[in-house]
Amino acid sequence: MKKQRPMTQDWFATARTLSEALPYLQRYAGAIVVIKFGGHAMGDAEEMASFARDVVLMRQVGVNPVIVHGGGPMINDMLGKLNIQSEFVRGKRVTDTATMEVVEMVLSGAVNKRIVQAIQDEGGRAVGLSGKDGGMVTCEADDPELGLVGRPVAVNTDLLHHLFTGGFIPVIAPLGMGREGETFNINGDTAAGAIAGALKADRLLLLTDVSGVKNADGEVVTQLSPAHVRELTEAGIIAGGMIPKTETALAAIEGGVRAVVILDGRAPNACLLELFTDHGAGSIIRNSAPLITPQE
């Protein structure tokens, strides 16, 4: 006869958390959530597994997650191993044909399939793609001086909707195709924002290595409107690497995304906290957010 284990406070806390999550589970059933995955978590096996487990849980409860990933450090490592020298213009790498071959090999190959494998190890069904597959992302040159660095001008979501219907989790490398058949490298955040906008996603989650958008006092601002983001940027409070992330957020909202969250991907279960708890995580940007001044 199986011996019954004694109940503990941890068990009660787990049951309470699941019960409290019910309204959120109902709220997001059938919703599309695009997640930009990158940063520290991509290089840590345990954090990768934790992220994959969260994504599989999201799919299990009826959410349609889409993963768009980066891979800059892996590209740099491979370029170094192949002794391919890079030219820089205004601090940005020029992507010539030789560099583009490495970019596509790393992003569509090793990085993409590692994420697919992690999701499948946790019981999910993932499909690895790039923006070239199914004519998903059409690009134009973002800056001719930078070579094959692309800016999305059109996104076809037909393939993604077919994958949702089949119960698959798309994992997308940020590459696109030009009108002349050339391959373009796309900034990961930019690609995620364009795909989220085309899907009219309920949420775009931008996972970073910081806790969110901060005010002048260095405190995370949990809710922002687009107008507030612009105020903080004009005041110089949003600066550096946070500027392209907030620009991506504003473009995604203009494209039809309901809300964008910038959150720390290093935090355990960050995506689940944001979607399925009262606590949330990071900074949410949406049109309905209260307008507050940069000093608040």
Steps between C-alpha positions, in 0.01 A plus 500: 500500500635842402583713799341844488745785542412775748363826364737795516461876474678486165228275363227734621685796348529318167128416498410859588720634222336269247155604617585869479638449149163378364370842383827561318496155341149575375602848389789377283339186357547525123713814526815550293809592703823582317815464710837646404750262661861598540761623741656305784232230509597372154846404624395327821371143476284516814344833404437372147322195643296717736397729215406203282292350782309826539433518125371142495270578795367805316417286197345232722250749646394633159737790436664519155863597572737610224871514579727743311862467606828685467851361497751784472767351731486165319543677166800690633657177626459328164634798304806491725551127449477543123730803513248715314581866560216746546472861394305742717311816405395729785554213741281254306629189324485499121337177388663399174438174313762301693368625833142430394585137430627462857201689643255270324693188595511594868149644540304253286724211601661460841309766694157430357522123537632527856183686601283252308671212678456661841125542442463142379700373797226651719223326308408770252486488120716769345581586139815694414465765229652818375317800360587367153281191539162525332587853388434610856710818523580723203776758557664802353851617583484696825814697418687441172831563678433203730450253217259212561336640813127500438191690603173302479251654258250212478418197714292203381354312797325216313762239595488600868122462515528152347752410771270631775221280368730198513606570858858595410719768654680705231864590574615769257850616411506874413577476131300626205503498123535797270295560188796385288539177699786620721516402867488770767603491865241672724541631852326246725281754681401659168407162352296408807316831489419470131374142538297589810342794319406289198346238729314768702646322801351545843846537652855556383746403774851641451730299727812694594779501758349795689193522722305742279469867410629719783416856605741776600541341845599165353169337596316271260186660358244220488248668267561747221308653214663576165489869588682432825767298317558795268525739796760281671697471176496874433614561859795264447376259768438223251842472338754261351384148424152566641420742217474237222290278728250775577497602132416139415224508762345818361512370142340171609216679678443719194493178296219352710666325796287544812793547740877461514692396811872559548613261772803327646537161336740392775220504760362149565172438314489862379249430221265312731517775761407756238211309347346300782544693827394831655865586549604531138862563406695786348347800321178476301439751221147542368266775391286469812791545741470803729703799390755605762783747484866396483551626855244261651 
